[in-house]
Amino acid sequence: MRRHVIIGHYGQGDRARVPLDNSEFATRFDLIDGDRTLGHGIGRALSDLSRLGVYPSEMGTDVLVLAAHVHAADTRVSRDSESQDGWTRELRLIVPVSDTARWTAAAPILVRMLNFLTGDRWLLGFRARPRSFTRVAPMPPGRLISPPFNDLALFSGGLDSLIGAIDSLEAGRTPLLISHAGEGATSDAQTSIFDALKAQYPSNPFQRLRLWMAFPQGFIQGSDGENTTRGRSFLFFALGVFAGSGLGSAFTLKVPENGLIAVNVPLDPLRLGALSTRTTHPFYIARWNEALAALGIDGRIENPYWDKTKGEMVTACANGVFLRNLTPISLSCAAPVKGRFHGLSTQHCGYCLPCLIRRAALLIGFGAGGDPTVYTIDNLTARALDTRQSEGVQIRSFQLAIERLRVRPALAPILIHKPGPLFDESPARQASLADVYRRGIEEVGTLLAAVTTQPG
């Protein structure tokens, strides 16, 4: 096991030295390109927003700079080689910021948030930017016309974010949609859906901010890359906060996610802890709101669909016909490119956890035979699925969870506490979370009613 320290620097002239102990390995993180602009997609995002009349604050820019450090550590420090237990890494970040006092005060909140999100042990340190980079965000012009956006939402290319965008546009809102480009299939889905939305709502001046941020193999010396990416939502949320800080008024960043996935109760004991993703868990969102308040950023993060199942989201979508037309190009699959090994195109596998929740939702929302998605395994009932292969693992786990709740429905209010604390939620809201979990499991149960699994 090795402890890694990533130290941010503003330009070659920034020679700040950070004391290290004997067990730490340091990586210099250069934030500035040769032309004195912020690199790693941040400068491009600032320019793109300026063209939309949106000018993020220095604190908002700091949030995205911190997220770049987190993303670099999360995706380039290997869990296999750099941890004692094959999972938990020790990661320290030193981030140059515009207001060290505020950031230092917020550090314990951010550490708690990151530890919960990724299952690692994080340490955060903040130092002042060099004087020549006191200001890095563009100054707004003297006569600034307020940007037209009165909605702000994450836009991933998945079915939930598509529903969120349609509901916003049908309500006459003008959203600024926030995307992280990610890998090719996800990026393609985002672009295709955005173009289709533009064609459907041509008079609405809504727009999209899209960030590409990736770090090369070898960025962290002596460590291979890491593909678990448990911290990806930190970058996604940070990008939304970065944009929201430039809207000129208090903002709410919407995170469209169905309640079953948001709570993400483990289907079986093997998915406890950090092995189960926590990207939109209520505790995680609450810590973001606590951090924003500590940083003096006038914004909040909310999940408007926390009390709905995915099927209920589909059914209640404000334009169901349009949703059905765009459903085939939305992307929910955990690994849509794995079929390439068998000569298949990018498509939904049909049997991973998000595919099963999607299929169940579309069965509820569109009826039998109404799902237009192409799945690698199109018919789940044609044969017994092998629980020793990927095709049957998640299905068997769902079957166990479905049976557990059927036999003991009173377990729902207990099980929702398994993924993480819910002390921020009122008793009434906790009861609603238990109910949406139960309804979500029942939705998948309807899909899997005639499906059989067995060891191969």
Buried (B, 14 or more C-beta within 10 A) or exposed (E): EBBBBBBBBBBEEBEBEEEEEEEBBBBEBBBBEEEEBBBBBBBBBBEBBBEBBBBBBBBBBBBBBBBBBBBBBBBBBBBEBBBEEEBBBBBBBBBBBBBBEBBBBBBEBBBBBBBBBBBBBBBBBBBBBBEEBEEBBBEBEEEEEEBEBBBBBBBBBBBBBBBBBBBBBBEEBBBBBBBBBBEEBBBBBBBBBBEBBEEBBEEBEBBBBBBEBBBEEEBBEEBBBBEBBBBBBBBBBBBBBBBBBBBBEEBBBBBBBBBBBBBBBBBBEEBEBBEBBBBBBBBBBBBBBBBBBBBEBBBBBEBBBBBBBBBBBBBEBEBBEBBBEBBBBBBBBBBBBBBEEEEEEBBBBBBBBBBBBBBBBBBBBBEEEEBEBEBBBEEBEEEEBBBEEBBBBBBBBBBEBBEBBEEEEEBBBEBBBBBBEBEBBEEEBBBBBBBBBBBBBBBBBEBBEEBEBEEE
